[in-house]
Amino acid sequence: MASLSILWLGHATFVLQSPGGKRIILDPWITGNPMTPGAAKKIGALDLMLITHGHGDHTGDAVALGRSSGAQVVAPYELSVWLQKKGLQRVTGMNPGGTLSMLGLSITMVPAHHSSSVEEDGQIVYLGVATGYVVRFENGQTIYYSGDTSIFGDMRLIGEMYQPQIAFLPIGDLYTMGPEQAAKACELLGVKQVVPMHYGTFPALTGTPARLRELVEPRGVQVLELKPGETAS
């Protein structure tokens, strides 16, 4: 069985290839994403799309990619209804605490502390709660993808119950955690590797991987810093 492959498309968008060969996109924002290199904008076949919350920088390409790829989509319940109204059919709604088995993977939705909405015709449409995901792959390897969130104490429970090896955490600050909170989150989660995200896209997102590295590497946590369009496995 192959190892997990991680492609970062900038901001909070990743394409993962599972050890069993499934292609999974997380929070798809590509077309308007200033961080996504042109060569990386063609996504190709997808098996699964996981969406954490409503906001254009996380859902921007969800409908178009859902239609073109035929991927199974998983989203928080209210957002799942909104996506179905946009014409997507293979959509599964969840709420935090739920676990489903799909495509040989175990997918658990967990809480996040953030808002969730889209703007339509100048109006804010609220779309339920913001969430994160714990995904256990075919070989037992487990990741925690936090979505946009502040730090919260129950990250310790996520660590105890699911024992993720890798955490994908925002570090940009202002709208999410900054590096200092993300470093504490690594401690609560008990992870040995962290993939920083949601930074550098706009001037307001000031947190840096260098600062995160200063804080966590002395504690034995590796920072997997990717460039947009770069793949690690």
GIHU-V268209 format. One record per residue. N is the residue number from 1. RES is the residue in one small letter. PHI is phi in radians with two decimals (none if undefined). PSI is psi as a letter, one per 30 degrees, with the letter a starting at -180 (999 if undefined). BURIAL is b if it has 9 or more other ideal C-beta (glycine too) atoms within 8 Angstrom, else e. Layout:
n->N res->RES phi->PHI psi->PSI burial->BURIAL
n->N res->RES phi->PHI psi->PSI burial->BURIAL
//
This chain:
n->1 res->m phi->none psi->k burial->e
n->2 res->a phi->-1.24 psi->l burial->e
n->3 res->s phi->-1.59 psi->l burial->e
n->4 res->l phi->-1.15 psi->k burial->b
n->5 res->s phi->-1.94 psi->k burial->b
n->6 res->i phi->-2.16 psi->j burial->b
n->7 res->l phi->-1.90 psi->k burial->b
n->8 res->w phi->-1.74 psi->k burial->b
n->9 res->l phi->-1.81 psi->g burial->b
n->10 res->g phi->1.65 psi->l burial->b
n->11 res->h phi->1.03 psi->c burial->b
n->12 res->a phi->-2.07 psi->g burial->b
n->13 res->t phi->-1.72 psi->k burial->b
n->14 res->f phi->-2.26 psi->k burial->b
n->15 res->v phi->-2.02 psi->k burial->b
n->16 res->l phi->-1.84 psi->k burial->b
n->17 res->q phi->-1.95 psi->j burial->b
n->18 res->s phi->-1.23 psi->l burial->b
n->19 res->p phi->-0.98 psi->f burial->b
n->20 res->g phi->-1.59 psi->g burial->b
n->21 res->g phi->1.65 psi->g burial->e
n->22 res->k phi->-1.40 psi->k burial->b
n->23 res->r phi->-1.78 psi->k burial->b
n->24 res->i phi->-2.21 psi->k burial->b
n->25 res->i phi->-1.88 psi->k burial->b
n->26 res->l phi->-1.96 psi->k burial->b
n->27 res->d phi->0.78 psi->i burial->b
n->28 res->p phi->-1.30 psi->j burial->b
n->29 res->w phi->-2.39 psi->j burial->b
n->30 res->i phi->-2.18 psi->e burial->b
n->31 res->t phi->-0.99 psi->e burial->e
n->32 res->g phi->-1.72 psi->g burial->e
n->33 res->n phi->-1.43 psi->j burial->b
n->34 res->p phi->-1.18 psi->f burial->e
n->35 res->m phi->-1.55 psi->f burial->b
n->36 res->t phi->-1.41 psi->j burial->b
n->37 res->p phi->-1.10 psi->k burial->e
n->38 res->g phi->-0.96 psi->e burial->e
n->39 res->a phi->-1.17 psi->f burial->e
n->40 res->a phi->-1.72 psi->g burial->b
n->41 res->k phi->-1.34 psi->f burial->b
n->42 res->k phi->-1.52 psi->j burial->e
n->43 res->i phi->-1.54 psi->e burial->b
n->44 res->g phi->1.41 psi->a burial->e
n->45 res->a phi->-1.18 psi->k burial->e
n->46 res->l phi->-2.36 psi->k burial->b
n->47 res->d phi->-1.72 psi->e burial->b
n->48 res->l phi->-2.61 psi->k burial->b
n->49 res->m phi->-2.19 psi->k burial->b
n->50 res->l phi->-1.95 psi->k burial->b
n->51 res->i phi->-2.10 psi->k burial->b
n->52 res->t phi->-1.56 psi->e burial->b
n->53 res->h phi->-2.94 psi->l burial->b
n->54 res->g phi->-1.40 psi->k burial->b
n->55 res->h phi->2.96 psi->k burial->b
n->56 res->g phi->-1.01 psi->f burial->b
n->57 res->d phi->-1.44 psi->g burial->b
n->58 res->h phi->-2.29 psi->f burial->b
n->59 res->t phi->-2.06 psi->g burial->b
n->60 res->g phi->-0.90 psi->e burial->b
n->61 res->d phi->-1.94 psi->g burial->b
n->62 res->a phi->-1.09 psi->e burial->b
n->63 res->v phi->-1.20 psi->e burial->b
n->64 res->a phi->-1.08 psi->e burial->e
n->65 res->l phi->-1.22 psi->e burial->b
n->66 res->g phi->-1.05 psi->e burial->b
n->67 res->r phi->-1.23 psi->e burial->b
n->68 res->s phi->-1.32 psi->e burial->e
n->69 res->s phi->-1.67 psi->f burial->b
n->70 res->g phi->1.22 psi->g burial->e
n->71 res->a phi->-1.10 psi->k burial->b
n->72 res->q phi->-1.23 psi->k burial->b
n->73 res->v phi->-1.94 psi->k burial->b
n->74 res->v phi->-2.12 psi->k burial->b
n->75 res->a phi->-2.69 psi->l burial->b
n->76 res->p phi->-0.97 psi->k burial->b
n->77 res->y phi->-0.92 psi->e burial->b
n->78 res->e phi->-1.09 psi->e burial->b
n->79 res->l phi->-1.16 psi->e burial->b
n->80 res->s phi->-1.11 psi->e burial->b
n->81 res->v phi->-1.14 psi->e burial->b
n->82 res->w phi->-1.04 psi->e burial->b
n->83 res->l phi->-1.15 psi->e burial->b
n->84 res->q phi->-1.14 psi->e burial->b
n->85 res->k phi->-1.17 psi->f burial->e
n->86 res->k phi->-1.46 psi->f burial->e
n->87 res->g phi->1.92 psi->f burial->e
n->88 res->l phi->-1.37 psi->k burial->b
n->89 res->q phi->-1.94 psi->e burial->e
n->90 res->r phi->-1.63 psi->i burial->b
n->91 res->v phi->-2.11 psi->k burial->b
n->92 res->t phi->-2.03 psi->k burial->b
n->93 res->g phi->-1.57 psi->k burial->b
n->94 res->m phi->-2.40 psi->l burial->b
n->95 res->n phi->-2.41 psi->l burial->b
n->96 res->p phi->-0.95 psi->k burial->b
n->97 res->g phi->1.83 psi->f burial->e
n->98 res->g phi->-1.45 psi->k burial->e
n->99 res->t phi->-2.27 psi->k burial->e
n->100 res->l phi->-2.29 psi->l burial->b
n->101 res->s phi->-1.76 psi->k burial->e
n->102 res->m phi->-2.67 psi->k burial->b
n->103 res->l phi->1.04 psi->g burial->e
n->104 res->g phi->1.43 psi->g burial->e
n->105 res->l phi->-1.96 psi->l burial->b
n->106 res->s phi->-1.89 psi->k burial->e
n->107 res->i phi->-2.11 psi->j burial->b
n->108 res->t phi->-1.99 psi->k burial->b
n->109 res->m phi->-1.56 psi->k burial->b
n->110 res->v phi->-2.19 psi->l burial->b
n->111 res->p phi->-1.18 psi->l burial->b
n->112 res->a phi->-2.44 psi->l burial->b
n->113 res->h phi->-1.95 psi->j burial->e
n->114 res->h phi->-2.99 psi->l burial->b
n->115 res->s phi->-1.79 psi->l burial->e
n->116 res->s phi->-2.65 psi->j burial->b
n->117 res->s phi->-2.85 psi->l burial->b
n->118 res->v phi->-2.28 psi->l burial->b
n->119 res->e phi->-1.83 psi->k burial->e
n->120 res->e phi->-2.30 psi->k burial->e
n->121 res->d phi->0.91 psi->h burial->e
n->122 res->g phi->1.34 psi->g burial->e
n->123 res->q phi->-1.98 psi->k burial->e
n->124 res->i phi->-1.44 psi->k burial->e
n->125 res->v phi->-1.90 psi->j burial->b
n->126 res->y phi->-1.37 psi->k burial->b
n->127 res->l phi->-2.23 psi->h burial->b
n->128 res->g phi->1.41 psi->a burial->b
n->129 res->v phi->-1.68 psi->l burial->b
n->130 res->a phi->-1.48 psi->k burial->b
n->131 res->t phi->-2.47 psi->l burial->b
n->132 res->g phi->-2.29 psi->l burial->b
n->133 res->y phi->-2.36 psi->k burial->b
n->134 res->v phi->-1.93 psi->k burial->b
n->135 res->v phi->-2.09 psi->k burial->b
n->136 res->r phi->-1.82 psi->k burial->b
n->137 res->f phi->-1.53 psi->l burial->b
n->138 res->e phi->-1.06 psi->f burial->b
n->139 res->n phi->-1.64 psi->g burial->e
n->140 res->g phi->1.60 psi->f burial->e
n->141 res->q phi->-1.07 psi->k burial->b
n->142 res->t phi->-2.26 psi->k burial->b
n->143 res->i phi->-2.11 psi->l burial->b
n->144 res->y phi->-2.10 psi->j burial->b
n->145 res->y phi->-1.90 psi->j burial->b
n->146 res->s phi->-1.36 psi->f burial->b
n->147 res->g phi->1.13 psi->a burial->b
n->148 res->d phi->-1.39 psi->k burial->b
n->149 res->t phi->-2.86 psi->l burial->b
n->150 res->s phi->-1.47 psi->l burial->e
n->151 res->i phi->-1.28 psi->k burial->b
n->152 res->f phi->-2.59 psi->l burial->e
n->153 res->g phi->-1.08 psi->f burial->e
n->154 res->d phi->-1.30 psi->f burial->e
n->155 res->m phi->-1.01 psi->e burial->b
n->156 res->r phi->-1.09 psi->e burial->b
n->157 res->l phi->-1.13 psi->e burial->e
n->158 res->i phi->-1.03 psi->e burial->b
n->159 res->g phi->-1.11 psi->e burial->b
n->160 res->e phi->-1.19 psi->e burial->e
n->161 res->m phi->-1.43 psi->e burial->e
n->162 res->y phi->-1.97 psi->f burial->b
n->163 res->q phi->0.85 psi->h burial->e
n->164 res->p phi->-1.14 psi->k burial->b
n->165 res->q phi->-1.56 psi->f burial->b
n->166 res->i phi->-2.21 psi->k burial->b
n->167 res->a phi->-2.01 psi->k burial->b
n->168 res->f phi->-1.77 psi->j burial->b
n->169 res->l phi->-2.24 psi->k burial->b
n->170 res->p phi->-1.27 psi->k burial->b
n->171 res->i phi->-2.32 psi->g burial->b
n->172 res->g phi->-1.23 psi->f burial->b
n->173 res->d phi->1.31 psi->l burial->b
n->174 res->l phi->1.24 psi->d burial->e
n->175 res->y phi->-1.68 psi->f burial->b
n->176 res->t phi->-2.49 psi->a burial->b
n->177 res->m phi->-1.02 psi->l burial->b
n->178 res->g phi->-1.74 psi->a burial->b
n->179 res->p phi->-1.03 psi->e burial->b
n->180 res->e phi->-1.13 psi->e burial->e
n->181 res->q phi->-1.18 psi->e burial->b
n->182 res->a phi->-1.12 psi->e burial->b
n->183 res->a phi->-1.11 psi->e burial->b
n->184 res->k phi->-1.16 psi->e burial->b
n->185 res->a phi->-1.06 psi->e burial->b
n->186 res->c phi->-1.03 psi->e burial->b
n->187 res->e phi->-1.14 psi->e burial->e
n->188 res->l phi->-1.09 psi->e burial->b
n->189 res->l phi->-1.37 psi->f burial->b
n->190 res->g phi->1.28 psi->g burial->e
n->191 res->v phi->-1.43 psi->l burial->b
n->192 res->k phi->-1.83 psi->f burial->e
n->193 res->q phi->-2.51 psi->k burial->b
n->194 res->v phi->-2.32 psi->k burial->b
n->195 res->v phi->-1.89 psi->j burial->b
n->196 res->p phi->-1.30 psi->k burial->b
n->197 res->m phi->-2.61 psi->l burial->b
n->198 res->h phi->1.02 psi->h burial->b
n->199 res->y phi->-2.50 psi->l burial->b
n->200 res->g phi->1.32 psi->f burial->e
n->201 res->t phi->-1.18 psi->e burial->b
n->202 res->f phi->-2.28 psi->l burial->e
n->203 res->p phi->-0.98 psi->e burial->e
n->204 res->a phi->-1.18 psi->f burial->e
n->205 res->l phi->-1.59 psi->i burial->b
n->206 res->t phi->-1.62 psi->f burial->b
n->207 res->g phi->-1.11 psi->k burial->b
n->208 res->t phi->-2.25 psi->l burial->b
n->209 res->p phi->-1.07 psi->e burial->b
n->210 res->a phi->-1.07 psi->e burial->e
n->211 res->r phi->-1.15 psi->e burial->b
n->212 res->l phi->-1.04 psi->e burial->b
n->213 res->r phi->-1.07 psi->e burial->b
n->214 res->e phi->-0.96 psi->e burial->e
n->215 res->l phi->-1.46 psi->e burial->b
n->216 res->v phi->-1.82 psi->f burial->b
n->217 res->e phi->-1.11 psi->e burial->b
n->218 res->p phi->-1.07 psi->f burial->e
n->219 res->r phi->-1.70 psi->g burial->b
n->220 res->g phi->1.48 psi->g burial->e
n->221 res->v phi->-1.78 psi->k burial->b
n->222 res->q phi->-1.53 psi->k burial->e
n->223 res->v phi->-1.68 psi->j burial->b
n->224 res->l phi->-1.65 psi->j burial->b
n->225 res->e phi->-1.66 psi->j burial->e
n->226 res->l phi->-1.85 psi->l burial->b
n->227 res->k phi->-1.58 psi->k burial->e
n->228 res->p phi->-0.97 psi->k burial->b
n->229 res->g phi->1.61 psi->f burial->b
n->230 res->e phi->-1.64 psi->k burial->e
n->231 res->t phi->-2.00 psi->k burial->e
n->232 res->a phi->-2.14 psi->k burial->e
n->233 res->s phi->-2.53 psi->999 burial->e
//
